[in-house]
Amino acid sequence: MSEPKLNLVGGDWVAGDTAPNINPSDTSDIVGHYARASAAQTQDAIDAAKAAFPAWSRSTPLERHAVLRAAADEILARKDELGRLLSREEGKTLAEGVGETVRAAQIFDFFAGEALRLTGEVLPSIRPGVGVEITREPVGVVGVITPWNFPIAIPAWKLAPALCYGNTVVFKPADLVPGCGWALVDILHRAGLPEGVVNLVMGRGSVVGQTIVDSPDVSALTFTGSVPTGAVLAAKSAELMRKVQLEMGGKNPFVVLADADLDVAVDCVINGAFFSTGQRCTASSRIIVEDAVHDAFLDKMTARMADLRVGDALAPDTQIGPVVDESQLAQNEKYIEIGKAEGARLVAGGNRVSRETEGYFQMPALFADCTNQMRIAREEIFGPVASVIAVRDYDEALAVANDTDFGLSAGIATTSLKHATHFKRNAEAGMVMVNLPTAGVDFHVPFGGRKASSHGPREQGRYAAEFFTTVKTAYTLA
Ligand code: UN1
C-alpha cells in the first residue's frame, strides 16, 4: 500500500483512518489511500483557522498575491500530471482533466491579480466636515465543501477568492475524489501560506461536513452539491446567521429553433449533454426542438451518438469516460427505466458496456417523445441522459424552457437576432448561451443560477467578492 495522504490541520499533516480512492475506469486500480478526518480533527481544523485569521486578515496584498501566483504557476507546470490524477480518480477524459487543471491555474492567476487590486471608496458625507470610506473586509473562517464532478476547478474557485480576500479556510473535498483537493492543499501549503490558513479535512459528509456546518466559528459556508444537502446547509446557516453560498442542481434546457444551424445545434447538445459523462450541473438535459426540424435534428443526433467512443478515461481516443461510481450508474439506469415507463422513446444508448477493464461504462442515452411533465424532464439525473421535447414554435419553447424548478444555464441554437435577444432577456436562468453549449464557462465572469439551482451571491470573477468579504462603511469628522 502506498503511503496514505493525510489531512492538514494547523500546518501539520495528521493521520487517521484511510479509505481507498478507486479509478472508475478500472476498479482494480487504486489511485491512493486518503485519510478521513474525525469530528475532533475537523474541530481542530476550525480552531486552527480561527487562530490564523487575525494575522492573515491583515496580510498585505503582496503576500496574498505571492501565494496565489505560486500556486497558479505550480498547477500549470504540473497540468499533465494533475490532469491525469483527475481523470484517474473522477473518470472524465484526459483532455477534460488537463483542461480542468489549466482552468484551476487560471483561477489562481486571476485572484492573484485581484489581491493586488483590492479597493474601496472614499466619498463625502451628506453632513459637512464628514468623510465616508467604504471598504471590504474578510468574513472570517470559511467552510468549503466541494463535489466530486470538478475535483480541482471547484476547489480552486472557492479557495482562491477565500484567500485573496483574507479569509482562512477549512476545506472538505468530496470523499469520492480527494486526490486533487489534497494536491491543491499541498501546493498552497508549500507556496508559503502561514499555518492554519488552509486546513484540509477529507472524509465523510456525515462526520466532517456535519462538524463544519454545525460550527458557529465558521462564518461563511460555500457548498456545491445536491439540492437536499444544500437545503439543510441553508437552514443551519440561517439559524447561525452565517453567510452561505450554494450551487446545486440543474435541469438545463437547450432550445433548437427551426432557423438554427443544425450542425451547431448538434455540436452544442453532444457537448452539453454528454461530455464529462453528463456529470455537470450545467449539463443540457432537456432538448427542446421546434417541430419543423425535429426529425432532422434527431437523425443527426443519433448518427453522431453512434460514433461516440466511450471508454477508459486515460485512453487517448476516448470521448466519454465512465460514470463516477456504481451508485451513480444505478441511478442513471433507474431513470432510463422510469423514462421508458413514462412513455418516452429511447432512441440511442443507455446501456452498460464492457471494456477491457472493470469500470462503470454507459453509452449516452437520448429519449424522444418526451413531455416536460415526465420525471426524466423534471428531476436532475446527473448522468449522460437527455430528453427531447418537441414544441410548435419559439413561444412554446421558451415556456417549456422556463417550466422547471431549476434555473442555472439555458441555451438556444438560432440564427435569428430577434429570438436570441428575446431568449437572453426572458430565459429564467443565471447563465444564457446562444449557439454555445449550456456547460463550459469562463473563469473570470460570474457563475450561478436562480430558483433551486443556487442560493446566495455569485461565484467567480470579481462578483466573488460579494460572498468572500463583508462591507464596512466608516464615517470620520475631521
Ligand atoms: C462548467 O460547466 O464549466 O458542478 C462548470 C457543476 C458546476 C460547474 C460547471 N458547478 O457542474
Boltz pocket constraint, residues with backbone or C-beta under 6 A from the ligand:
constraints:
  - pocket:
      binder: B
      contacts: [[A, 147], [A, 149], [A, 150], [A, 224], [A, 247], [A, 248], [A, 279], [A, 280], [A, 281], [A, 282], [A, 438], [A, 439], [A, 440], [A, 441]]
      max_distance: 6.0
